[in-house]
Amino acid sequence: MPKRPVATPAPKSRARKSPAPVGASAGKPSAEPLTDKQNERDVRGLRIDKVGVRGLRIPLQVRDKVHHTLQNTVATVGMFVDLPKEFKGTHMSRFVEVLNSHGSVVHVENIPDMLRAMQARLKAQSAHLEMDFPFFRVKRAPVTGKEGVLDYDIRFDASMNGGELDFVLTVRCNVTTLCPCSKAISRFGAHNQRGEVTVQVRSDKIVWIEDLIEMIEISGSSEMYSLLKREDEKSVTERAYENPVFVEDLVRNVALKLNAHPDVFWYKVEAENQESIHNHNAYACIEKG
């Protein structure tokens, strides 16, 4: 029997090693400085008013007027500075470093210090901070007294230009509005709906969130509740019917209360009714200061 020919293996090729990166040896990082693109010059001659980060979510503590304690919540944060025309970009990581330097929970009282830190860390003339968060209150039903928790949308807008601080507090609150015209012309009932009121204030001293909420809630036809039994629902419905307000009445009612506040020097009140019998909303606004 003839022998099967034995295949001769091909000679092994010697693998070439890839050259090591310049400046790298034994797993150590390069000693050469990395390029800082943000610090490069820009020749377009356009200053940027605000540049930074938006959409950061952090734990936040807000002081509670009723219990004199700190309420824990979660805020969505935006942080910005101005950028001179000669620089290409800002350093985004430094915003987060400033935020993290205030610990795991940010306190409202720290906002001025955070703005000054942003100015110093990013070598900026102006710094801006915005915070949106829910604020919670326990409300009792009007008849049964059963407790329920309501949430309110709150916003802080703070700016530091040079050494001058500007702070705007925004409160959004829902009420019930019942149409005076509908009540006057109808044999049975009147159309009513949810009205959203947005109040923005600038003040010389601290204005409590709870105080603005109360101003808004007593300015509509009826307040909102999270828990109502039948007795409560009857009371709320009848109160709204006895206290009809247009959207115009709503903003005027709130504005009168703000006019009487000794510390508020500027405000803007907006009201928007989600009309129950129209395919559009009703809107009114008053600004003063």
C-alpha positions in Angstrom: 0.0 0.0 0.0 1.5 3.3 -1.0 2.2 5.7 1.8 0.0 8.8 2.2 2.2 11.9 1.5 2.8 14.0 4.7 1.9 17.6 4.3 4.8 19.9 5.1 3.7 22.7 7.5 4.2 26.2 6.3 6.9 28.1 8.1 5.6 30.2 11.0 5.6 33.9 10.4 7.1 36.0 13.1 4.4 38.4 14.5 5.3 42.0 14.5 4.6 43.9 17.7 2.7 47.2 17.4 4.7 50.1 18.5 3.9 51.4 21.9 2.1 54.8 22.1 4.4 57.7 22.4 5.2 58.5 26.1 3.6 55.2 27.3 5.5 52.6 29.1 4.6 49.8 31.5 0.9 50.8 31.5 1.6 54.4 32.7 -0.3 57.3 31.3 1.4 59.7 29.0 3.4 62.5 30.6 2.5 64.8 27.8 -0.4 67.3 28.6 -3.7 66.6 26.7 -4.9 69.1 24.3 -7.3 71.6 25.8 -9.7 72.4 22.9 -11.9 74.6 25.0 -9.1 77.1 25.7 -8.3 77.5 22.0 -9.1 80.9 20.5 -12.3 81.5 18.5 -12.2 84.1 15.7 -15.9 84.5 15.1 -16.2 87.4 17.6 -19.5 86.2 19.2 -19.9 86.2 23.0 -22.2 83.4 24.4 -24.7 84.6 27.0 -25.2 81.2 28.6 -23.4 77.9 28.2 -23.3 74.9 30.5 -25.2 71.8 31.5 -28.9 71.0 31.9 -30.9 68.0 33.1 -28.8 67.1 36.2 -30.9 65.4 38.8 -29.8 65.8 42.4 -31.2 65.4 46.0 -32.3 68.8 47.3 -33.4 70.0 50.8 -36.0 72.9 51.0 -37.0 74.5 54.3 -40.5 73.9 55.4 -42.3 76.8 57.0 -44.9 74.8 58.9 -42.6 72.3 60.6 -39.4 74.3 60.5 -37.6 71.3 59.1 -35.9 70.5 55.8 -38.1 68.7 53.2 -36.2 66.2 51.0 -37.0 66.3 47.3 -35.3 65.8 43.9 -34.4 68.7 41.7 -33.6 68.9 38.0 -30.7 71.4 37.7 -29.2 73.6 35.0 -25.9 75.5 35.4 -24.6 78.1 33.0 -21.9 80.8 32.7 -21.2 83.4 30.0 -18.4 82.7 27.6 -16.2 85.5 26.2 -16.0 85.8 22.4 -12.3 84.8 22.3 -12.7 81.4 23.8 -13.9 78.3 21.9 -15.7 76.5 24.7 -16.4 76.1 28.4 -15.3 73.3 30.7 -18.5 71.3 31.2 -17.1 69.0 33.9 -16.4 71.9 36.2 -20.1 72.6 36.6 -20.6 69.1 38.0 -17.5 69.5 40.2 -19.0 72.7 41.7 -22.3 71.0 42.3 -20.6 67.9 43.9 -18.4 70.1 46.2 -21.5 71.0 48.2 -22.0 67.4 49.4 -24.5 64.7 48.6 -27.5 66.9 49.3 -27.8 70.6 48.1 -29.4 73.1 50.4 -31.2 76.2 49.1 -29.1 78.4 51.3 -26.0 77.3 49.4 -27.2 78.8 46.1 -25.2 82.1 46.3 -22.0 80.3 47.2 -22.6 77.9 44.3 -22.9 80.9 41.9 -19.7 82.5 43.2 -17.9 79.1 42.9 -19.1 78.8 39.2 -17.7 82.3 38.5 -14.4 81.5 40.0 -14.0 78.0 38.7 -14.9 78.9 35.1 -13.5 82.4 35.2 -16.8 83.9 34.2 -18.4 87.3 34.7 -21.9 85.9 35.2 -23.3 82.6 36.5 -26.8 81.1 36.4 -28.5 78.3 38.2 -32.0 76.9 37.6 -33.7 74.2 39.8 -37.1 72.6 39.2 -38.5 70.3 41.9 -41.7 69.1 43.4 -42.7 70.5 46.8 -45.2 68.6 49.0 -47.8 69.7 51.4 -50.3 67.7 53.5 -53.9 69.0 53.1 -57.0 68.1 55.1 -60.3 67.6 53.3 -62.7 70.4 54.1 -65.4 68.3 55.9 -64.0 64.9 57.0 -60.5 66.2 57.7 -58.9 63.3 56.0 -55.3 64.0 55.0 -53.8 63.8 51.5 -50.5 64.9 50.0 -50.4 67.5 47.2 -47.4 68.2 45.0 -46.6 71.7 43.6 -44.1 72.6 40.9 -41.4 75.0 42.1 -38.6 76.6 40.3 -35.6 78.6 41.4 -33.8 80.9 38.9 -30.7 82.5 40.4 -28.0 84.6 38.7 -24.8 86.3 39.8 -23.5 89.1 37.6 -20.3 90.3 39.0 -21.3 90.5 42.7 -25.0 91.2 42.1 -27.4 88.5 42.9 -30.8 88.1 41.2 -33.3 85.4 42.5 -36.7 84.5 41.1 -39.0 82.1 42.9 -41.7 80.4 40.7 -44.7 78.5 42.1 -47.2 76.6 40.0 -50.5 75.7 41.6 -53.9 74.3 40.4 -57.3 75.6 41.5 -60.9 75.1 40.4 -62.5 77.9 38.4 -66.3 78.1 37.7 -67.5 80.4 34.9 -69.5 83.4 36.2 -71.1 83.9 32.7 -72.2 80.2 32.5 -73.7 80.4 36.0 -75.6 83.6 35.1 -77.2 82.4 31.9 -77.8 78.7 32.6 -80.8 77.2 34.3 -78.8 74.3 35.6 -75.2 74.5 36.9 -72.2 76.1 35.2 -69.1 74.9 33.5 -66.0 74.6 35.6 -62.4 73.4 35.1 -58.9 73.2 36.4 -57.0 76.4 36.3 -53.2 76.5 36.5 -51.7 79.6 38.2 -48.0 80.5 37.8 -46.5 83.1 40.2 -43.0 84.5 39.9 -41.6 86.9 42.5 -38.5 88.9 43.3 -38.3 90.0 46.9 -36.0 91.8 49.4 -36.4 89.0 51.9 -37.3 85.3 52.0 -40.8 84.6 50.6 -42.1 81.2 51.8 -43.3 78.8 49.1 -46.3 78.0 51.3 -47.4 81.7 51.5 -47.5 81.9 47.7 -49.4 78.6 47.5 -52.0 79.9 49.9 -52.4 83.2 48.0 -53.2 81.2 44.8 -55.5 78.6 46.4 -57.8 81.2 48.0 -58.0 83.2 44.7 -59.9 80.6 42.7 -63.4 79.2 43.0 -62.2 76.3 45.1 -59.0 74.7 46.2 -57.7 71.3 44.9 -57.4 68.2 47.1 -55.9 64.8 46.6 -58.4 63.0 48.9 -62.1 63.8 49.1 -64.9 61.7 50.5 -68.5 62.3 49.4 -69.2 64.9 52.1 -66.0 66.7 51.0 -66.8 66.6 47.3 -70.3 68.1 48.0 -68.7 70.9 50.0 -66.0 71.6 47.3 -68.6 71.6 44.5 -71.0 73.9 46.3 -68.2 76.3 47.3 -67.0 76.6 43.7 -70.6 77.3 42.5 -71.0 80.1 45.1 -67.6 81.6 44.2 -67.4 81.9 40.3 -64.3 83.5 38.9 -63.1 84.3 35.4 -59.5 83.8 34.5 -59.2 87.6 34.7 -60.6 87.5 38.3 -58.1 84.9 39.2 -54.9 86.9 38.2 -56.3 90.0 39.8 -57.1 88.2 43.0 -53.5 86.9 43.3 -52.0 90.3 42.2 -53.9 92.2 44.9 -52.4 89.9 47.5 -48.9 90.3 46.1 -49.4 94.1 46.1 -49.9 93.9 49.8 -46.8 91.8 50.5 -44.2 94.1 52.0 -41.1 92.3 50.6 -42.2 91.6 47.0 -40.9 94.3 44.6 -41.6 92.5 41.3 -44.1 89.8 40.3 -45.6 88.1 37.3 -48.9 86.2 37.6 -50.2 84.0 34.9 -53.4 82.0 34.9 -54.6 79.4 32.3 -57.9 77.7 32.5 -58.2 74.3 30.7 -61.7 75.1 29.4 -64.1 72.2 29.7 -66.5 73.3 27.0 -64.0 74.8 24.5 -61.2 73.4 22.4 -58.9 76.0 23.7 -57.7 77.5 27.0 -58.3 80.9 28.6 -55.3 82.9 29.6 -54.5 86.1 31.6 -51.3 87.7 32.9 -50.3 90.6 35.2 -46.7 91.8 35.6 -45.6 94.5 38.0 -42.3 96.0 39.2 
